[in-house]
Each structure stands twice: as structure tokens, then as C-alpha cells.
Amino acid sequence: MTLTSRISKHFDDSAQIKLQSKKALAQPIADAAQAIVACLLNDGKVLICGNGGSAADSQHFAAELVNRFEVERPGLPAIALTTDSSVLTSIANDYAYNLIFSKQVRALGMAGDVLIAISTSGNSANVMEAMHAAHDRGMVVVALTGRDGGSMGPMLTSSDFHICVPAQSTARIQEVHLLALHCLCDAIDHLLLGGE
């Protein structure tokens, strides 16, 4: 296989899993967007966490809510829990790495807020701790996972939302997570602002 053929296969695989995911994920994304809008309209905020590429997705999503997505609008309250190196390292040093997100959720989260919990495997221990903290605080959880949902899937309650990408490859799951986050941004703007 030539290098260009190999690259072309990545494009084909990515397109295929996105089309396969459309049927499974459109409704959970729509439901999650409605829950996020309800939170925002009640003066709530969105907290987002994940590791590695999912940390980057957390920051990306927060930026699109706080600043803008594709249309002009006032900023929306969102915080990526992955960005403050002093908070992250103090918690990891004084307690444990598994608590880097949950301690922030307990400090910043309020009843009615939303936690976006991102893990391609669904098994990130620190993300699961954040979910426990969110439930303790009366928050709604939107979990973005892949494969079979991992350990995060069974943790979700009837008030939560699961956007689980039906793929095995971490890269493909992350690509669909980014699309799902963009769909959430668009749906939030549509619900808040109307229009086409």
C-alpha cells in the first residue's frame, strides 16, 4: 500500500464511521443540547473534562461556548477543567491524579450545571471521579465515549446523556467526538437564537 493510499483509507474510514454514527448519535446529541440550553437558561454553566486529545476537545468546546461558534452571540458560561496547571498539579501532588477533575467539580459545580465527560475508552478513572462528583452536586452528565461505553456507561442515570461512538479506533472515536461537539454547538445556538 502506498503512503497516499494509506492516507486515503483514513479519510474513507473516518467518513464511514461518521455515517454509521449518525443514526445512533443524532438523538442523544439533540437531547443533550436541549439539556445544556435548559441549564444555561437557568443561569447554570458547563464544565468539561477529559485527558489527552479529550482534554483538547474540552478546551475547544469551552472556547466555542465562551467566545462563539459560527454566529455572533453573547458568551455562554463554560469552563474546561483541563487548563489550570496550578490547580491540576496541586491536586495531583497533594491528593491523587484521579481527583484532578472531581475536586474542581465539587468546588465549581452547582445543582443544575452540566458536566461534559469525555473519554474515548469510557474508562478514564479521573473522568469517572468527576462524574461521581457531578452526581453528588445534582448536575447533569453528558458522557462522550466510544467502543462499548466502558465503565462510564453504567454510571449514567436517567437524567444523563450518552454519546457513545460505535467504533474501536481511538482516532476515529476522537474524530466523531469533535463532530458531536460541533453539532452540540450548532444545536445550542439554534435553540437559543433560532434561525436556519
Beta strands, then each sheet from edge to edge (+ up, - down):
strand 1: 46-49
strand 2: 78-80
strand 3: 114-118
strand 4: 140-146
strand 5: 161-165
sheet 1: 2+ 1+ 3+ 4+ 5+
end
